[in-house]
């Protein structure tokens, strides 16, 4: 077994004889193993067009949907406010999942709390859990606000957060002036992006709905930035930098950049940075509010337009050249501030990089999956690079989003082979990668299973994964990178072209047979 002087990770530990014997006995005694030949035969069948047709007829089964649940998104939103404690009304297991998910992506300790509903709360309601949970949380953790959302157990039995929180204040479990914005986030509808939008709207509503007297659009001279469900910390930084270079005053209405990237200097920071309550209350006085990922911020948009009476600019996610141009010009128009020479030069450098790499990216076919705004931005930038998007899979996209992507594809000759799949999962995408093979697959870490399955059929069938999106579990520090702005375009371009060159190296290792075609001999 393990030796204290030579600790092994699971690989190669599980290749030791005692583990191989244990796994073999488990298969023999407890699994109905049909045998290697039958497994190979079934695998081969799942790579055919016949199987794909059956696969796309699925109605009651989802296999790896490439999305998470609403409360996971609401939790990320709650982290972005100053000294805000994320509180999940639901079971302990759900919250442990959320913590683990973000721990693995951000490589940071994540402070979420739960009121640990169990069987009795599922029968009699969870008000007691909320009362005790709020009392304990405010005594122990020094928060200035609590952002509360729900899991499916609380939603199925119909717990009313507004009533329960008010009752907690009336019965002395919580100070009457302590802010507890909330959102109902049932796990069984929508996805993590829906939950983010619900929590954001819940926080903005809590602090401003009844505080609109005396508010005047444009009076503070700022613009508001709503990032949406954003897990690339570099994107917060690049948007701030570009606005600073334009001399534009702004407020990020959710900013978890610091709390998700704290330094290792001997001090634990349970709270760091974030949007303050005074900044939220002042937000209706801004010139306008920019939604960086407008496809999934519908509820927030309606609140800003109808309650704050701000005209929300109609932009898309600021990715690639066109997307960033659109954002900066909209900021310039709203604020009257000119786009500085520094950003014009940065744009030129990105265009220069695109020109340098065009020969390697032109005509490459790439499939992609992920969240709606990210996928939309990536598809646009891919076509700017001369890449042909093929299978475009978005489980949590809407029909309206699909039409927007199809319109985008129709505007470029590189979009002719693109096909949009809304509501489909990674098992659907696996079929597509076998029957209509792209050169590469762009997406989060879960695309690794598709790469490995295609490789199992044979090297010539392999579809290499380029890791962009959320979550990234099997590579480190990519969450600090940038996908937005011209800087983000540089990172994405570098990632894509080097994946192509890495593949070229991989395919030209044959001594005297293929090794004449690598880049060093050109």
ZIZIGI-V369650 format. One record per residue. N is the residue number from 1. OMEGA is omega as a letter, one per 30 degrees, with the letter a starting at -180 (* if undefined). D_LAST is the distance of its C-alpha to the last C-alpha in Angstrom with 1 decimal. Layout:
N;OMEGA;D_LAST  N;OMEGA;D_LAST
This chain:
1;a;51.0  2;l;49.6  3;a;50.0  4;l;50.6  5;a;48.6  6;a;45.6  7;a;45.4  8;l;42.9  9;a;41.5  10;l;42.1  11;g;39.1  12;a;39.6  13;a;43.4  14;l;44.0  15;l;42.5  16;a;45.4  17;a;48.0  18;l;50.8  19;l;48.7  20;l;47.4  21;a;51.1  22;l;52.2  23;l;49.6  24;l;50.5  25;l;54.2  26;l;53.7  27;a;51.9  28;a;54.6  29;a;57.6  30;a;56.7  31;l;53.9  32;a;54.5  33;a;51.4  34;a;51.1  35;a;49.0  36;a;45.4  37;a;45.5  38;l;46.9  39;l;44.5  40;l;41.6  41;a;43.2  42;l;43.8  43;a;40.3  44;l;39.0  45;a;41.5  46;l;40.4  47;a;36.9  48;l;38.5  49;l;39.3  50;l;43.0  51;l;42.8  52;l;41.0  53;l;43.8  54;a;46.3  55;a;44.3  56;l;44.4  57;l;48.2  58;l;48.8  59;a;51.3  60;a;52.9  61;l;50.0  62;a;47.0  63;l;44.3  64;a;42.3  65;a;42.7  66;l;40.1  67;l;42.9  68;a;45.6  69;a;49.2  70;a;50.9  71;l;52.4  72;l;49.0  73;l;48.0  74;l;51.3  75;l;50.9  76;l;47.7  77;a;49.4  78;l;52.4  79;a;50.3  80;a;49.3  81;a;52.8  82;l;54.5  83;l;56.3  84;l;56.2  85;l;56.9  86;a;55.5  87;l;58.3  88;l;57.8  89;a;61.1  90;a;60.5  91;l;60.0  92;a;58.5  93;l;56.0  94;a;54.4  95;l;54.0  96;l;52.6  97;a;49.9  98;l;49.0  99;a;49.0  100;a;46.7  101;a;44.3  102;l;43.8  103;a;44.0  104;a;41.0  105;a;39.0  106;a;40.0  107;a;40.7  108;l;44.0  109;a;47.7  110;a;49.0  111;l;52.6  112;l;54.0  113;l;57.7  114;l;59.5  115;l;63.2  116;l;62.7  117;l;64.5  118;a;65.9  119;a;68.2  120;l;71.2  121;l;69.3  122;l;67.9  123;a;71.6  124;a;73.3  125;a;70.6  126;a;68.5  127;l;70.6  128;l;71.8  129;a;68.3  130;a;67.3  131;a;70.5  132;a;69.9  133;l;66.2  134;l;66.6  135;a;69.3  136;a;67.3  137;a;64.0  138;l;65.7  139;a;67.6  140;a;64.6  141;l;61.4  142;l;62.3  143;l;60.6  144;l;61.5  145;l;60.8  146;l;60.1  147;a;57.8  148;l;59.2  149;a;57.8  150;l;58.7  151;a;57.5  152;a;58.6  153;l;61.7  154;a;63.2  155;a;62.3  156;a;63.7  157;l;67.1  158;l;67.0  159;a;67.2  160;a;67.7  161;a;65.8  162;a;67.6  163;a;71.0  164;l;70.2  165;l;68.8  166;l;71.8  167;l;74.1  168;l;72.5  169;a;73.2  170;a;76.8  171;l;77.6  172;l;76.4  173;a;73.2  174;l;71.2  175;a;72.0  176;a;72.7  177;a;70.4  178;a;67.4  179;l;64.6  180;l;63.3  181;a;61.1  182;l;60.3  183;l;58.6  184;a;59.3  185;a;56.1  186;a;56.8  187;a;54.0  188;l;54.7  189;l;53.7  190;a;50.7  191;a;48.0  192;a;46.9  193;l;46.1  194;a;49.6  195;l;51.1  196;a;49.2  197;l;50.6  198;a;54.1  199;l;54.2  200;l;52.9  201;l;55.5  202;l;58.1  203;l;57.5  204;l;57.5  205;a;60.6  206;a;62.5  207;a;62.2  208;a;62.5  209;a;64.4  210;a;67.8  211;a;66.7  212;a;65.9  213;a;69.0  214;l;68.2  215;a;64.4  216;a;62.9  217;l;59.5  218;a;57.6  219;l;60.2  220;l;57.9  221;a;55.1  222;l;52.5  223;l;50.2  224;l;49.9  225;l;46.7  226;a;46.9  227;a;43.7  228;a;44.5  229;a;43.3  230;a;40.5  231;l;39.0  232;a;36.0  233;l;37.8  234;a;35.2  235;l;36.3  236;a;39.8  237;a;38.4  238;l;36.1  239;l;38.9  240;a;41.3  241;a;39.0  242;l;38.4  243;l;42.1  244;l;42.9  245;l;40.7  246;a;42.6  247;l;45.8  248;l;46.9  249;a;49.4  250;l;48.9  251;l;50.1  252;l;48.0  253;a;50.3  254;a;49.0  255;a;46.8  256;a;46.0  257;a;43.2  258;a;45.1  259;l;47.0  260;l;43.9  261;a;42.1  262;a;44.8  263;l;44.2  264;a;45.2  265;l;47.7  266;a;50.8  267;l;52.1  268;l;52.1  269;l;51.8  270;l;53.2  271;l;53.0  272;l;50.5  273;l;50.0  274;l;50.4  275;a;52.3  276;l;55.9  277;l;59.0  278;l;60.0  279;l;56.5  280;a;57.0  281;l;60.5  282;a;59.2  283;l;56.4  284;l;58.6  285;a;59.0  286;l;55.3  287;l;54.1  288;l;52.2  289;l;50.3  290;l;46.6  291;a;45.6  292;l;41.9  293;a;41.9  294;a;44.6  295;a;44.1  296;a;45.9  297;a;48.3  298;a;50.9  299;l;53.9  300;l;52.9  301;a;52.3  302;l;55.8  303;a;57.5  304;a;55.9  305;a;56.8  306;a;60.2  307;l;61.5  308;a;59.7  309;l;59.8  310;l;56.2  311;a;54.0  312;a;50.8  313;a;47.7  314;l;46.0  315;l;42.4  316;a;39.7  317;a;37.9  318;l;35.9  319;a;32.4  320;a;29.4  321;a;29.8  322;a;32.7  323;l;34.6  324;l;34.4  325;a;35.4  326;a;38.3  327;a;39.5  328;l;39.4  329;l;41.1  330;l;43.8  331;l;44.4  332;l;44.7  333;a;47.1  334;a;49.2  335;a;49.5  336;l;49.3  337;a;46.7  338;l;43.8  339;a;40.2  340;l;39.2  341;a;36.5  342;l;34.9  343;l;34.2  344;l;33.0  345;l;30.4  346;l;29.4  347;a;29.1  348;l;26.9  349;l;24.6  350;l;24.3  351;l;23.6  352;l;20.8  353;l;19.3  354;l;19.7  355;a;17.9  356;a;14.9  357;a;14.7  358;a;16.0  359;a;13.0  360;a;13.0  361;a;16.8  362;l;17.9  363;l;20.0  364;l;19.9  365;a;23.4  366;l;25.1  367;a;28.8  368;l;30.7  369;l;34.1  370;a;36.2  371;a;38.9  372;a;39.6  373;l;38.6  374;a;35.5  375;l;34.3  376;l;35.3  377;l;33.4  378;l;30.2  379;l;30.5  380;a;30.7  381;l;27.8  382;a;25.6  383;l;26.3  384;a;25.6  385;a;22.1  386;l;21.8  387;l;22.5  388;l;25.2  389;a;28.0  390;a;29.6  391;a;32.4  392;a;34.0  393;l;36.6  394;a;39.2  395;a;42.3  396;l;44.1  397;l;43.3  398;l;46.1  399;l;46.5  400;l;46.3  401;a;43.0  402;l;41.7  403;l;42.8  404;l;41.1  405;l;37.7  406;l;38.2  407;l;39.0  408;l;35.8  409;a;33.7  410;a;35.6  411;a;34.5  412;l;30.8  413;l;29.1  414;a;27.0  415;a;30.3  416;a;31.3  417;a;30.7  418;l;32.1  419;a;35.4  420;l;37.5  421;l;39.5  422;l;42.3  423;l;44.4  424;a;42.1  425;a;41.0  426;l;38.1  427;l;39.7  428;a;39.4  429;l;35.8  430;l;35.2  431;a;36.6  432;l;34.4  433;l;31.2  434;a;32.4  435;l;33.5  436;a;30.9  437;l;27.9  438;l;25.8  439;a;22.2  440;l;23.6  441;l;27.0  442;l;27.9  443;a;31.2  444;a;33.2  445;a;33.5  446;l;35.6  447;l;32.6  448;l;31.8  449;l;34.4  450;l;32.6  451;a;29.3  452;l;31.3  453;l;33.3  454;l;30.4  455;a;28.7  456;l;32.1  457;a;32.1  458;a;28.8  459;a;25.2  460;l;24.3  461;a;26.9  462;l;25.9  463;a;25.7  464;l;24.2  465;l;26.3  466;a;25.2  467;l;28.2  468;a;29.7  469;a;33.4  470;f;36.6  471;l;37.3  472;a;34.5  473;a;36.2  474;l;33.6  475;a;31.4  476;l;32.8  477;l;33.1  478;l;31.3  479;l;34.6  480;a;34.3  481;a;31.2  482;l;31.5  483;a;30.9  484;l;33.1  485;l;32.7  486;l;29.7  487;l;29.1  488;l;29.3  489;l;26.8  490;l;24.3  491;a;25.0  492;l;24.9  493;l;21.6  494;l;20.1  495;a;21.6  496;a;20.4  497;l;16.7  498;l;16.5  499;l;18.4  500;a;15.9  501;l;13.0  502;l;15.7  503;l;16.4  504;l;12.8  505;a;13.1  506;a;16.6  507;a;15.8  508;a;13.2  509;a;15.5  510;a;16.9  511;l;16.7  512;a;15.7  513;l;15.9  514;a;13.4  515;l;11.4  516;a;8.7  517;l;7.6  518;a;7.3  519;a;5.4  520;a;5.7  521;a;3.8  522;*;0.0
